[in-house]
Amino acid sequence: MAVDSSSGHVIGCLGLVALRDGNVALKKMFVAKTYRKLGLGKKLLEEFITYCYENSKRSIFLGTTSDFEAAQYFYQKSGLKEITSADLPEDFPRFTVDNRYYTYYIN
């Protein structure tokens, strides 16, 4: 979670869902609109990847919708690779709106 130190407001967050076999799902990554394009999303994702590495996680998986073009660009620019739904772990929590999927291999 990222908090604006001057106001105390939450300005960014993401969620982790632990899956089997050392995999994790990144769920609900948000950055407040007024804080976008400032590198906060990149920092949150970098810290998330570091946390996963330090905790011996194997891979990160996430789903999004094709409507979120900026998110897709961000994930690809950040090194995540697009995959198909068939490549997701069986225990990945799916949302019906998701139609684009990404992964990041850690170890």
N, C-alpha and C positions, 0 to 999 in steps of 0.2 A: 504494500500500500504506500502511496505517496501523499504527503500532507503538506499544504502550503504553510510554511513556518510563520508567516505574518498573520494569517487569518485562522489557522487551525482547521481549515476545510480539507476534506479528502479531495485530491485532484486526479488521482489515478489509482487503479487497482487491477488485480487479476486473481484468478482462482486456480487452484491445483486440485485435481481429483486423482488420487492414487489408484493405479490399475495393477493387475497382476503382472508378473514377470519383470518387475522393475520399470514398467512404463508409467507415464503420467499423462493426464489430459489437461491442457490449458483451457480453462473455461472463463468466459466473461471478462475479457480484457477491456478496460475502459480508461480513457483519458478525458478529463473535462474539456469541453470545446475551446475555451479560452487558453488552454495550456497545450493545445496540439501544435505540431510543427516546431517544438522547442527541444526535442530530444528526450522527452520524458518517457514516451512509449518505448523507445530504444533502450533507455536505462532500465525500465521495469523488466523488459524481456531479457536483457543481459543478466540482471540479478536473478531472475527466475532460472535461467540456464545454469548460472553458477551454483545456485542452490541445488539444482538437480544433479549436477556433476559432483558436488561435495557430499551428496547423499546417495551416491552410487545408483542413480536412476539410469535407465538404458535409453529410452526414447521419449520424446514429447510428441503428442498428437493433438490436433485441434481441428474443429470444423467451423465453417463460416458460410455465409450466403454469397452468391455471385453479385448481389446488389451492393455489397460492401467492397467496391473496387479499391478504395484507398487502403483498406485492411489487407487485401490480397497483395497489393504492391508492397506494403510494409513487411509482411511475412516473407515474401520472396526476397526482398532487399536484405532482410535480416538472416538469410541463409536457410530458411525452411524450404523444403521441397514439396511440391504438390503431389498428392497421391490420390488414388481412387478410394471409394468407400470400402471396396473389397480388401484394401490393404490395412484397414483399421483393426486393432485388436478386438476380439469378441466382446470384451467388457467395456469398450468405449461408450460413454454416455451420449447417445445420439439425440439431436433435435430435428424435428421434421423439416424445419426451414433450412437446415444446413445442406448445401450441395457442392461445396468445395472443401477439400481436406488437405492438411499439411502435416509434415513430420519434421523433426529435428533429431538426428542420431547423436547421442551423447557418448556412450561407451558401448 
